[in-house]
Amino acid sequence: MQNKEEKEKQVLLKIIKQLIGVSAVLFVGIIILGVLLIFGAPDLSSKKPVITNTDEQKSEITPAIIDTIKYWKAPDESSLAANVSKALILYGKELVAHTADYFGVQGKVSRQATNGMNCQNCHLDAGTKIFGNNYSAVAATYPKYRARSGAVEDIYKRINDCFERSLNGKALAPDSKEMRAMAAYINWLGKEVPKGEKPAGSGLKDLAFLDRAADANLGNLVYTQKCLSCHQANGQGQWNANKTAYIYPPLWGEHSYNNGAGLYRISNFAKYVKYNMPLGVNHNNTQLTDEEAWDVAAFVNSKPRPKKDIAKDWPKIEEKPFDHPFGPFADGFSETQHKFGPFKPIKSKIDALQKNKEKAKKTT
C-alpha cells in the first residue's frame, strides 16, 4: 500500500514539474510578444532596401542590379598636386557646384545673371555622377557639330548654352576667368578619355519608349508622391536660408530652366529622373518605373516656365529630334505628339527618312 502511494506521489510530482516547465515557456513567450508589440517587429514582407533621400524622407527602391560594366570614373583630385592649373580647375569645380553663389541674386561675380540654380542641379555631383549627365565625354567630343545650332560648337559655346537655357541667364565672356575655369575643370574630368569616344556611363541612360503618350495627369500623382517634399507643391523648389541659391531647384516658374533647355525635351527629363531621382538613387538602384518617369516628365514640362527665342534652333528641320515640341517638322507628326508621344512611330519615321537620305546620297 505504501509503495502504491509513493508511486502516485512520484507521478504527481512529475506532472507538476511538466506543468511548471510549460508555464515557464508560456511566460517567456508572453514577455517576448509584449516587447514586439511595444517596439515593433521587423518587416520581413519586402526585400526592398530603404535609403534616406533627405534627413526627413525615406523611399523604397528596387533591389540593386549586379553590374559588371567598367564605368568611367572621375580623376582623383589628389592628382592635381603637380598640375600647374590646379587652382583654376578647382575654381571651375566650385563654379559648377555653387553657380548661384557667383552669378545668382547676390552673385560674387555678377548679380542676377542666372536664375539661382547651379550647374550641378542638372550635372549631378559637379558633373561626375554615372548617368547623372556627367562631363566625362565633353573633352573627347568637342568641338563637334550640333544639330540644334546647325554648326560646330566648342566647349565655350556649350557652357554658354547652359547659362542661357538651363540657368535662363546671361552668357559668359569666352576669355573670362570663370569661363576658363569651368572649361579647365570639364576638360580635366575627361582628360583620360580617348578622342572621339564616349565612356560607359556618360550622359543619360537610355529609357524604353512607352506604347502610349506620356500622361501629365498621371505624372501629377507621381509628383505628389515622389517629388513634392523637395520641390514643393508649387514646383518652386527650396531656397537656402539667405535666398541666394536653391537647395532643391525649381522645376517650373520664373526661376526654372526655360523652354530651350535640354531638360525641356521630356525624353531627357524622363531619363534624368528615372536613374537619379528621388535624390540618392542611381542607375542600378532606381525607384521610379518607366511609366512614372515618362508621366512625371510630361507633368513638369507642361507647367509654365521662361521662354527663349528658339526660332534659329534646328535650322535643318529634318534633324529635329523626335521629342522637340516646336514645328515645323519633316516627319508629318503634330507638335502635341512630338511633345508627349507616343514616340515610337515618330522615331521610326525619322530613321526611315534618314536611311532614304543616305541611300539617295550613295546613288548620286
CORDA-V104699 format. One record per helix or strand of 3 or more residues. SS is the DSSP state (H for helix, E for strand). FROM is the first residue (numbers start at 1). LEN is the number of residues. If there is no record, write none. Layout:
ss:SS from:FROM len:LEN
ss:SS from:FROM len:LEN
This chain:
ss:H from:2 len:38
ss:E from:50 len:3
ss:E from:58 len:3
ss:H from:77 len:6
ss:H from:86 len:12
ss:H from:99 len:5
ss:H from:119 len:3
ss:H from:124 len:4
ss:H from:138 len:4
ss:E from:144 len:3
ss:E from:151 len:3
ss:H from:155 len:10
ss:H from:177 len:13
ss:H from:216 len:11
ss:H from:228 len:4
ss:E from:246 len:3
ss:H from:262 len:3
ss:H from:266 len:11
ss:H from:290 len:11
ss:H from:317 len:3
ss:H from:335 len:6
ss:H from:344 len:20
